[in-house]
Amino acid sequence: MASLKIDVVTPERAVARGVEVESVILPGAEGQMNILPGHVNLLTTLRGGTFAYLQNGSWTWAVLCGGFAEVVGENVIVLAETLELQKELD
């Protein structure tokens, strides 16, 4: 099965580095987008919203507040202003 590698960082921490995932959901400037293996190269700003990635059939959810995302080949880089994982929220 094809996969993507994702790096997610904020100014405070690295949330994920080189994690192999099957899908990434991003809150793009023009709306929600789903990144799958084979996606066209892309550079976009991110608005506040839901961020998620699918790894081994299990979703990891987070709330993201602004930033940038780049898709090059099978690599996805997310530079978020803030990002809180669902498991960290009260």
N, C-alpha and C positions, 0 to 999 in steps of 0.2 A: 504494500500500500504506500502511495506517495505521501510525503509529509513536508511540513514547513519547520524551520527553526526560528524561534522567537527570542528576542531580547527586549525586555521591558525595564526601563530605568526612570527614576524620578531624581530630582536634585538631592534627595535624602538617602536613597537606597537603590539597589538593583533588585527588582522583584523577580525577574527570571533572566537567566543567561544561557543561551544555546539550548533551550528546551525544545524537544521535538513535539510538534502538535499536528493535529489533523485539520483544524479550522481556527480562524480568529475572527471575532466580531469587534468592530471598531465604530465609535461614534464620529464619523467623518463630518467635515464642515457642511457637506451637502446632504447628509443623512447617514443612517446606519448602513454599514457595509460588511459583507462576509468575505474574508480572504481564504481561498482554498488553494491547494497546490496547483501550479500552472498559471496563477493569476498574472496578469500583465503588470509590468513594473509601474510603480505608483509612488508619488510623494503628495501627502495631503496634510492639512491642518486638522486638528481634532477639537471638537467642542465637548462640553460636559455631557456625560451620559454613561451608558452601560458598556463595559469592556468585558470580553470573555474569550477563553480559548479552550478547545477540546483536546484532551490528552488521554489516550487509552480509553476512550469511550466515556470519560467523565469531564464535565464542564467545571472550569474555575471561573467564578464571576467576580467583578470588581466595579467600583464606581470611579470614573476617571474625570478629571477636570482640566480640560485643555491640553494642548501639546501638538506633537507632530508624529506622523508615521511614514515609514518608507518600506516599500516592498521591492526587493531586487532579487530576481530569480526565486529561490525557495527560502529566502531570508526575510523576516519581518522585524523591523526595529521600531519600537514605540518609545518616544521621549515624552513623558507625561509631566505636566506641572504638578499634579497630585494624583495619587492612585491609592485607593483603599480596597483591599480584598474583602470579599463578603464575610469571611470567617473572622475578620478583624473589627467589623462593625458591631455596635451595640444594638 
